[in-house]
């Protein structure tokens, strides 16, 4: 999905560390670690003689472009497995100083945290490959090890660089001190439920103004793209290559538009249609999620002996719909949480980004737990459900939701009148009791200050490699085809027959992986679009 409703790294492969993370809470970022806000000028040790000369020559960003990066161990503590994986892969970490406000680069600064696994084939080095795993708000600093593994032989020719974007993860923190990790909810039943969501959204927006109002105007994709170009310069590269998943595909489009002469090879996996990007982006994915839910229901029916949700697809879907009705009548008690009609559809949504038995089993266990709760039984939630409930119903991951919402609201203006959302919900009717109330619901962006910049008009063409599954329930295949049409020199690699969000290095398609690696090796997209079958095992 373009905007992930839950933290976690659900689009990473289910092997090793990445698998352990994917088995936790599905969909986009890791646990955030506090960044440090820097006031005033960058440290003198970050400046070089070249920076001084460039400043004199009129480059307002010279102090940032020519800063000296202090590479250090990525380890923050003995219990952080991200650190261990990075260290085992030979990665080093650094903090890049960037302006908070690019219109006043001499003013307040913040830091952007990066990790790097250096090229080992230095004689044939291609350059730096910057990564973004999506969100917005997703942490990427821990991704270089598994991406380097997916790249196989060509990985030795790249510096693989993970970046926690501004206000995310180890970078300078933006925290609105929310009681939740996500702004997304279902609208509920009737006007009373919708009015509760209006109040919920007003409160989240107020908390952001109160606790992070000085940072909100600068939480935008365009500023993240500007940070990327500072990173490029600080690394000493004239151009960078880029691999972006989900929302990261939109960031890649924006960077390639703002800095057209500084991009080399660009891979966008899970492609966002920029015309549909914004605070209401989920509206374009309703049908894809209904289809994915139906496919999951067929799988659950085939495993009825394990999960007991129904012997047919329709019976499993009826079980899910009954849960939504039960939660609307009386919130379900699951562990220490109360799951109401606003939270339940988001739980189901979060279980539908990965098309594999482990992810399907996580959702099936969660639905089984919720059904037991609806029957009045005491329930200790399964690990996946427990993590999802903690994310949605506590403030443990406030930083994730705060950053995600700030970026979405800062990029594109949302309708400000609550009646607009109410009319859309009424038009949606009862055809879909789960996803339509989430996709059409109001959110805090209705109560946000207008964006400071206009949305980026994406460049007319780019010979990028686009990757998408036909059943992707987050970034729909239709969106990928739209971007492909707008970029005639791009090539589209299609994974057919899978409800999968993020494919390269994740799903286990040798066809997709080999195509991407060939492009990263040669810099030339394939002569024609490629369709890859779903792997048989």
C-alpha positions in Angstrom: 0.0 0.0 0.0 1.1 3.5 -0.5 0.3 4.5 3.0 0.7 1.6 5.4 -1.8 1.3 8.2 0.5 -0.6 10.5 4.1 -0.7 11.4 6.2 -3.8 10.7 8.1 -4.9 7.6 5.5 -7.1 6.0 7.1 -6.8 2.5 10.4 -8.2 3.5 11.2 -11.8 2.8 10.3 -14.4 5.4 13.9 -15.6 5.9 16.3 -14.7 8.7 15.8 -11.4 10.4 13.5 -10.1 7.7 11.3 -13.0 8.2 11.1 -12.4 11.9 10.0 -8.9 11.3 7.5 -9.8 8.7 5.9 -12.3 11.1 5.4 -9.4 13.6 3.0 -6.7 12.5 2.5 -6.4 8.8 3.1 -3.6 6.5 5.8 -0.9 6.6 8.3 0.4 9.3 10.3 -0.8 12.2 10.3 0.4 15.8 11.4 4.0 15.9 14.4 5.1 17.8 14.7 8.7 18.9 16.6 11.0 16.7 18.3 14.1 17.9 17.2 17.6 16.9 20.1 19.9 16.1 19.5 23.7 16.5 21.4 26.3 14.5 24.4 25.5 12.4 25.9 22.2 11.5 28.9 21.2 13.6 32.2 22.7 12.4 33.6 19.2 12.0 31.0 18.5 9.3 32.3 21.4 7.1 35.2 21.1 4.7 37.4 23.5 2.7 35.4 22.6 -0.4 32.2 23.6 1.4 33.7 27.0 2.3 34.8 27.5 -1.3 31.4 26.4 -2.7 29.6 28.7 -0.3 31.7 31.6 -1.5 30.8 30.6 -5.1 27.1 30.9 -4.3 25.9 27.4 -3.5 23.5 27.9 -0.6 23.7 24.2 0.3 27.4 23.9 0.2 27.8 23.2 3.9 25.5 20.2 3.5 26.7 18.9 0.1 30.4 18.9 1.3 29.9 17.8 4.9 32.2 15.1 6.2 30.2 12.0 7.3 31.4 10.3 10.4 30.9 6.6 9.8 30.4 4.5 13.0 29.0 1.2 14.2 25.3 0.8 13.7 24.8 -0.8 17.1 22.7 1.1 19.6 22.4 -1.7 22.1 22.9 -5.4 22.7 19.2 -6.3 22.1 18.7 -4.6 18.8 18.7 -7.3 16.0 18.7 -4.6 13.3 22.1 -3.5 14.6 23.4 -7.1 14.6 22.3 -7.8 11.0 23.9 -4.6 9.8 27.1 -5.3 11.6 27.2 -8.9 10.3 26.8 -7.5 6.8 29.7 -5.1 7.3 27.4 -2.0 7.3 28.4 1.3 8.9 26.0 4.1 9.9 26.2 7.9 9.8 24.0 10.9 10.5 23.6 13.4 7.6 22.9 17.0 8.5 20.2 18.7 6.4 18.2 21.9 6.6 14.9 21.8 8.4 13.7 24.4 5.9 15.4 24.5 2.5 14.2 28.0 1.9 16.4 29.0 4.9 19.4 26.6 4.7 21.4 28.8 7.1 18.9 28.1 9.9 17.8 25.2 12.0 19.1 21.7 11.0 18.0 18.2 11.5 19.7 14.8 11.0 18.9 11.9 8.6 20.2 8.5 9.6 21.7 6.3 7.0 23.4 2.9 6.8 25.8 1.6 4.1 27.2 -1.6 2.9 30.1 -0.6 0.6 30.8 -2.2 -2.8 33.3 -4.9 -2.6 34.0 -4.9 -6.3 35.4 -1.4 -6.3 37.0 -1.9 -9.7 33.6 -2.2 -11.3 31.6 0.0 -8.8 28.4 1.4 -10.3 27.6 3.8 -7.5 25.2 4.2 -4.6 21.8 2.5 -4.5 19.5 4.3 -2.1 16.6 2.5 -0.6 13.1 3.4 0.7 10.7 0.7 1.9 7.5 2.7 1.9 5.0 4.1 4.4 5.3 7.0 4.4 7.0 6.6 7.7 8.7 3.3 7.1 12.2 2.8 8.5 14.7 1.6 5.9 18.0 1.8 7.8 18.0 -2.0 8.4 17.2 -3.0 4.8 20.7 -3.1 3.1 21.5 -6.7 4.2 18.5 -8.3 2.7 18.5 -6.1 -0.4 22.2 -6.9 -0.9 21.4 -10.6 -0.7 18.5 -10.2 -3.3 20.9 -8.4 -5.7 23.2 -11.5 -5.8 26.4 -10.8 -7.8 25.6 -7.3 -8.8 25.3 -6.3 -5.2 29.1 -6.2 -5.0 29.2 -3.3 -7.4 27.0 -1.0 -5.4 27.1 0.9 -2.1 23.7 -0.2 -0.8 22.4 2.6 1.4 19.4 2.5 3.8 17.8 5.8 4.7 15.5 6.6 7.5 13.8 9.7 6.0 13.4 12.9 7.9 11.3 12.4 11.1 11.4 8.6 10.8 13.2 6.0 12.9 16.8 7.1 13.9 16.4 10.4 12.1 15.2 13.5 13.9 11.9 12.5 15.5 8.5 13.9 14.9 6.1 12.7 17.6 2.6 14.0 18.1 2.1 11.9 21.2 -0.8 10.0 19.8 -2.7 7.2 21.6 -2.4 5.2 18.4 0.0 4.4 15.6 -2.3 5.2 12.8 -4.8 7.8 11.7 -6.9 5.3 9.7 -10.1 3.9 11.1 -13.4 2.6 9.7 -16.2 5.2 9.9 -18.5 2.8 11.7 -22.3 2.5 11.5 -24.4 5.6 10.9 -23.9 9.2 11.7 -23.0 8.6 15.3 -20.0 6.5 14.3 -18.9 9.0 11.8 -19.1 11.8 14.3 -16.9 9.8 16.6 -14.3 9.7 13.8 -14.6 13.4 13.2 -13.7 14.0 16.9 -10.9 11.4 16.7 -9.4 13.2 13.7 -9.7 16.6 15.3 -7.9 15.3 18.4 -5.1 13.8 16.4 -4.6 17.0 14.4 -4.6 19.0 17.6 -2.0 16.8 19.2 0.3 17.3 16.2 -0.1 21.1 16.3 0.6 21.1 20.0 3.5 18.7 20.2 5.2 19.0 16.8 3.9 22.2 15.2 7.4 23.5 14.5 8.2 20.5 12.4 4.9 19.8 10.5 5.4 22.3 7.7 8.6 20.6 6.7 7.4 17.0 6.7 6.9 16.5 3.0 8.0 14.2 0.2 9.6 17.1 -1.7 11.8 17.8 1.4 12.6 14.1 1.7 13.7 14.2 -2.0 15.9 17.2 -1.2 17.4 15.3 1.7 18.2 12.4 -0.7 20.1 14.8 -2.9 22.1 16.1 0.0 22.9 12.4 0.8 24.0 11.9 -2.8 26.4 14.8 -2.6 27.7 13.9 0.8 28.5 10.4 -0.4 30.5 11.9 -3.3 28.4 10.6 -6.1 27.3 12.6 -9.2 24.2 10.4 -9.6 22.4 7.8 -7.5 20.4 4.6 -8.3 17.3 4.0 -6.4 15.0 1.1 -5.2 11.7 2.2 -3.8 8.8 0.1 -2.6 5.2 1.2 -2.2 5.2 4.9 -1.1 8.9 4.8 -1.9 7.9 4.5 -5.6 6.2 7.9 -5.3 9.3 9.3 -3.6 11.4 8.0 -6.4 9.1 9.7 -9.0 9.4 13.0 -7.1 13.2 12.8 -6.8 13.6 11.9 -10.5 11.4 14.9 -11.3 13.2 17.4 -9.0 16.7 16.1 -9.8 16.4 14.7 -13.4 20.2 14.7 -14.0 21.1 13.0 -10.8 19.3 9.6 -11.2 20.9 6.5 -12.7 19.0 3.2 -12.4 15.5 3.4 -10.9 13.4 0.5 -9.7 9.9 1.1 -8.4 8.2 -1.9 -6.8 4.6 -1.5 -5.8 4.0 1.5 -8.0 1.9 4.5 -6.8 -0.1 6.4 -9.3 0.8 10.0 -8.5 -2.6 11.2 -9.6 -4.2 9.2 -6.8 -1.6 9.9 -4.1 -2.7 11.9 -1.1 -4.6 11.6 2.2 -7.4 9.7 0.6 -5.3 7.3 -1.4 -7.0 4.2 -0.1 -10.1 5.0 -2.2 -8.3 3.6 -5.2 -7.7 0.2 -3.5 -11.1 -0.8 -2.3 -11.8 -3.4 -5.0 -8.3 -4.9 -4.8 -8.7 -5.4 -1.1 -12.1 -7.1 -1.5 -10.5 -9.4 -4.1 -7.6 -10.2 -1.7 -10.0 -10.8 1.1 -11.9 -13.3 -1.1 -8.7 -15.1 -2.0 -7.6 -15.3 1.7 -11.1 -16.6 2.5 -10.7 -19.4 0.0 -7.4 -20.4 1.6 -8.9 -20.3 5.1 -11.8 -22.5 3.9 -9.2 -25.0 2.6 -7.7 -25.0 6.1 -11.0 -25.1 8.0 -9.7 -28.0 10.1 -7.0 -25.7 11.5 -8.8 -22.4 11.9 -12.5 -23.4 12.0 -13.7 -20.2 10.1 -15.9 -22.0 7.6 -15.8 -24.7 4.9 -16.4 -22.4 1.9 -15.1 -19.1 0.8 -18.6 -17.5 1.4 -18.8 -19.0 4.8 -15.4 -17.5 5.8 -16.5 -14.1 4.5 -19.7 -14.4 6.5 -17.7 -15.0 9.6 -15.7 -11.8 9.0 -18.9 -9.8 8.3 -20.5 -11.2 11.5 -17.5 -10.0 13.5 -17.9 -6.5 12.1 -21.6 -6.5 13.1 -20.7 -7.9 16.6 -18.1 -5.2 17.1 -20.6 -2.6 16.1 -23.0 -3.8 18.8 -20.5 -4.3 21.6 -16.7 -3.9 21.4 -14.8 -7.2 21.5 -12.5 -7.8 24.5 -9.2 -9.2 23.3 -6.5 -9.4 26.0 -6.4 -5.9 27.4 -8.0 -4.2 24.4 -11.5 -3.4 23.2 -12.0 -3.9 19.4 -14.8 -1.8 18.1 -16.3 -1.3 14.6 -13.7 1.4 13.8 -10.7 -0.8 14.6 -11.8 -4.2 13.3 -11.8 -3.4 9.5 -8.3 -2.0 9.9 -7.1 -5.2 11.5 -8.4 -7.2 8.5 -6.9 -4.7 6.1 -3.5 -5.1 7.7 -3.6 -8.8 7.2 -3.9 -8.6 3.4 -0.6 -7.3 2.0 1.4 -10.5 1.7 0.2 -13.5 -0.4 1.8 -16.5 1.4 0.7 -19.1 3.9 2.4 -17.6 6.9 0.7 -14.2 6.4 -2.6 -15.9 5.6 -2.2 -18.0 8.8 -1.6 -14.9 10.9 -4.9 -13.3 9.7 -6.8 -16.6 10.1 -5.5 -16.9 13.7 -6.6 -13.3 14.3 -10.1 -13.8 13.0 -10.4 -17.0 15.1 -9.4 -15.0 18.2 -11.8 -12.3 17.4 -14.6 -14.8 16.8 -13.9 -16.3 20.2 -14.1 -12.9 21.8 -17.4 -12.2 20.0 -18.7 -15.4 21.6 -17.8 -14.0 25.0 -14.7 -16.1 25.7 -11.5 -14.9 27.3 -8.9 -14.5 24.6 -5.1 -14.1 24.7 -4.4 -12.8 21.2 -2.0 -14.5 18.8 1.4 -12.7 18.3 0.4 -11.0 15.1 -3.0 -9.8 16.4 -1.4 -8.7 19.7 1.1 -6.6 17.8 -1.5 -5.1 15.6 -3.7 -4.2 18.6 -0.8 -2.6 20.4 -0.1 -0.6 17.3 -3.7 0.6 16.7 -4.9 1.0 20.3 -1.9 2.3 22.2 0.6 5.0 21.8 3.6 2.7 21.5 4.1 3.6 17.8 2.9 7.2 17.9 6.0 8.3 16.0 5.1 6.1 13.0 1.6 7.4 12.7 2.7 11.0 13.4 5.3 10.9 10.6 3.1 9.1 8.1 0.2 11.5 8.6 2.4 14.6 8.6 3.8 13.6 5.2 0.4 12.8 3.7 -1.2 16.0 4.9 1.9 18.0 4.0 2.0 16.7 0.4 -1.6 17.1 -0.7 -4.6 19.0 0.7 -7.6 17.0 1.8 -11.3 18.2 1.7 -11.9 20.3 4.8 -15.7 19.9 5.2 -16.7 16.7 7.1 -19.9 16.6 5.1 -17.8 15.7 2.0 -16.7 12.5 3.7 -20.2 11.8 5.0 -21.6 12.1 1.5 -18.9 9.7 0.1 -19.7 7.2 2.8 -23.4 7.4 2.1 -22.7 6.9 -1.7 -20.6 3.8 -0.8 -23.7 2.5 1.0 -23.6 -1.0 2.4 -21.9 -2.7 -0.6 -18.7 -3.2 1.5 -19.0 -3.0 5.3 -15.2 -3.4 5.8 -13.1 -1.5 3.4 -15.4 1.3 2.0 -15.8 2.8 5.5 -12.0 2.9 5.9 -11.2 4.2 2.4 -13.9 7.0 2.6 -13.5 8.0 6.2 -12.4 11.4 7.4 -8.8 11.8 8.7 -6.7 14.4 10.5 -5.7 16.0 7.2 -9.1 17.6 7.0 -8.0 19.7 10.0 -4.4 20.4 8.9 -2.8 23.6 7.7 -2.6 23.8 3.8 0.5 22.4 2.2 3.3 24.9 1.7 4.1 23.6 -1.8 2.0 22.3 -4.7 2.1 18.6 -5.4 4.8 17.6 -7.7 3.9 17.4 -11.4 5.8 14.2 -12.3 8.2 14.3 -15.2 7.0 13.1 -18.6 9.3 10.1 -19.1 11.9 8.0 -17.3 13.4 4.7 -18.4 12.7 3.1 -15.1 11.9 -0.5 -14.2 8.4 -0.8 -12.7 7.4 -4.0 -10.8 3.9 -4.9 -9.6 1.7 -7.9 -8.8 -1.6 -8.1 -10.6 -3.5 -8.5 -7.3 -1.5 -6.0 -5.1 -4.0 -4.7 -2.6 -2.0 -1.7 -1.6 -0.6 -0.2 -4.8 -2.9 -1.5 -7.4 -1.9 -2.9 -10.8 -4.0 -0.3 -12.5 -1.8 2.4 -10.9 1.3 0.7 -12.2 -0.1 0.6 -15.7 -0.9 4.3 -15.5 2.6 5.2 -14.5 3.9 3.0 -17.3 1.8 4.7 -19.9 3.0 8.1 -18.7 6.6 6.9 -19.0 6.9 5.3 -22.5 10.5 4.4 -22.1 9.8 2.5 -18.8 9.3 -1.2 -18.6 6.7 -3.0 -16.5 7.5 -6.3 -14.9 4.3 -8.0 -13.9 3.9 -10.8 -11.3 0.7 -12.5 -12.3 -1.8 -14.3 -10.1 -0.6 -13.0 -6.7 -2.2 -10.6 -4.2 1.3 -9.5 -3.2 2.5 -6.1 -2.2 6.2 -5.7 -3.0 7.9 -8.4 -5.1 11.6 -8.0 -5.8 13.6 -9.9 -3.2 10.5 -10.6 -1.2 8.1 -13.0 -2.9 10.5 -15.5 -4.3 10.0 -15.0 -8.0 13.2 -15.9 -9.7 11.8 -14.3 -12.9 11.2 -10.9 -11.3 14.5 -11.0 -9.3 16.6 -11.9 -12.3 15.0 -9.1 -14.4 15.6 -6.5 -11.8 19.2 -7.7 -11.3 19.9 -7.6 -15.0 18.7 -4.0 -15.2 20.8 -3.0 -12.2 23.8 -4.7 -13.9 23.5 -3.1 -17.4 21.4 0.0 -16.8 19.3 -1.0 -19.7 15.6 -2.0 -19.2 14.4 -5.1 -21.0 13.4 -4.6 -24.6 9.8 -5.4 -23.8 7.5 -5.6 -20.8 7.8 -8.9 -18.9 5.1 -11.0 -17.3 6.3 -13.5 -14.6 4.1 -16.4 -13.5 3.4 -17.0 -9.9 6.0 -19.5 -8.5 4.5 -22.9 -8.1 6.1 -23.5 -4.7 
